[in-house]
Amino acid sequence: MSSKMIFINLPVADLDRSKGFYEALGWKVNEDFTDQNASCIVVDDNICLMLLTKDFFTTFSKRPIGDTAGTIAAAYALSLGSAAEVDALTEAAVAAGASEEVNDDKRAEEAQVGMHGRTFIDPDGHQWEPFYMNYPGA
């Protein structure tokens, strides 16, 4: 296990539905850290999602859970290896129940700097922004 990892804790309305959604993206469930309150979704060796039932999530903070169905609280940008990977992930997400948010102005701005990105909203309203950027000198 890497000494530095990112765990993104996401409140979800239906744990099984959310697990299925992320499995449909090709991400794996780590059963060692999954129970009736939470599920660990492995994105890669250094990134995991912790899907937490809303009741369990409330034990992490005294502040109320934001309504991600109607507002945005964060955008999770995920760098991928190619524009084709961005498209494949977004298309898999939409096929699994996400909605795609299209901003033509943003896409045009990104294209000017050699970037290809898309945006999808998962079934719980969490915003994902997979992107590819052809970094100079990479």
C-alpha positions in Angstrom: 0.0 0.0 0.0 1.3 3.4 -0.9 2.2 5.8 1.8 0.1 8.5 0.2 -3.4 7.8 -1.0 -6.6 9.7 -1.6 -9.8 8.5 -0.1 -12.9 10.4 -1.2 -15.8 9.9 1.2 -19.1 10.3 -0.6 -22.6 10.1 1.0 -25.0 7.9 -1.0 -28.7 7.3 -0.8 -28.6 3.6 -1.9 -25.3 1.8 -1.2 -26.0 -1.2 -3.5 -27.0 1.1 -6.4 -23.9 3.2 -5.9 -21.6 0.2 -5.7 -23.1 -1.2 -8.9 -22.7 2.2 -10.7 -19.0 2.4 -9.9 -18.4 -1.3 -10.7 -20.0 -0.5 -14.1 -17.2 2.0 -14.7 -14.7 -0.9 -14.2 -13.7 0.1 -10.7 -13.4 -2.6 -8.1 -15.0 -3.1 -4.7 -12.5 -3.9 -1.9 -14.6 -6.3 0.2 -12.2 -5.9 3.2 -13.5 -2.4 3.7 -17.2 -2.9 2.7 -20.1 -3.6 5.0 -23.8 -2.4 5.3 -22.6 1.2 6.0 -19.8 1.6 3.6 -18.1 0.3 0.5 -14.6 0.9 -0.7 -14.3 1.4 -4.4 -10.7 1.1 -5.8 -10.2 3.6 -8.6 -6.4 2.8 -8.8 -3.5 2.0 -6.5 -3.6 5.5 -4.9 -7.3 6.5 -5.1 -10.3 5.0 -3.4 -13.9 6.1 -3.0 -15.6 5.4 0.3 -19.3 5.2 -0.4 -21.0 5.9 2.9 -24.7 5.6 3.6 -26.1 9.0 4.5 -26.8 7.9 8.1 -23.2 6.7 8.5 -21.8 9.8 6.8 -23.4 12.0 9.4 -21.1 10.5 12.0 -18.1 12.2 10.2 -19.2 15.8 10.7 -21.6 17.9 12.8 -22.5 19.8 9.6 -25.5 18.7 7.5 -25.0 16.8 4.3 -25.3 19.0 1.2 -28.0 18.4 -1.3 -25.9 17.3 -4.3 -29.1 16.7 -6.4 -29.7 20.5 -6.5 -26.3 22.1 -5.8 -22.7 21.3 -6.5 -20.3 21.0 -3.5 -17.2 19.7 -5.3 -16.0 18.5 -8.7 -13.8 15.4 -8.8 -11.4 15.7 -11.7 -9.7 12.5 -12.8 -6.7 12.7 -15.2 -6.7 9.8 -17.7 -4.2 8.6 -20.3 -6.1 9.6 -23.5 -9.1 11.3 -24.9 -10.5 7.9 -25.7 -10.3 6.9 -22.1 -12.2 10.0 -21.1 -14.9 9.2 -23.6 -15.1 5.5 -22.6 -15.4 6.4 -18.9 -18.1 9.0 -19.5 -20.1 6.7 -21.9 -19.9 3.9 -19.3 -21.1 6.3 -16.6 -24.0 7.5 -18.7 -25.0 3.9 -19.6 -24.9 3.0 -15.8 -27.3 5.9 -14.9 -25.2 9.1 -14.8 -26.2 12.2 -16.6 -23.8 14.1 -18.7 -23.4 17.8 -18.3 -22.2 19.5 -21.5 -20.7 23.0 -21.5 -19.7 23.8 -25.0 -17.8 27.0 -24.0 -15.7 25.1 -21.5 -14.9 22.4 -24.0 -13.8 25.0 -26.5 -11.5 26.7 -23.9 -10.0 23.3 -22.9 -9.4 22.4 -26.6 -7.3 25.5 -27.0 -4.8 24.3 -24.4 -4.8 20.7 -25.7 -7.2 19.3 -23.1 -10.2 17.0 -23.6 -12.7 16.7 -20.8 -16.2 15.7 -20.1 -18.5 15.9 -17.1 -20.9 13.4 -15.6 -23.1 13.5 -12.6 -23.4 10.2 -10.7 -26.8 8.9 -9.4 -26.2 10.7 -6.1 -25.4 14.1 -7.7 -21.6 13.9 -7.4 -19.9 15.6 -10.3 -17.0 13.8 -12.0 -14.7 15.5 -14.6 -12.5 13.0 -16.4 -10.0 14.7 -18.6 -6.9 14.2 -20.7 -4.3 16.8 -21.3 -1.4 16.5 -23.7 1.2 18.0 -21.3 4.1 19.7 -23.1 7.3 17.7 -22.6 5.5 14.6 -21.3 
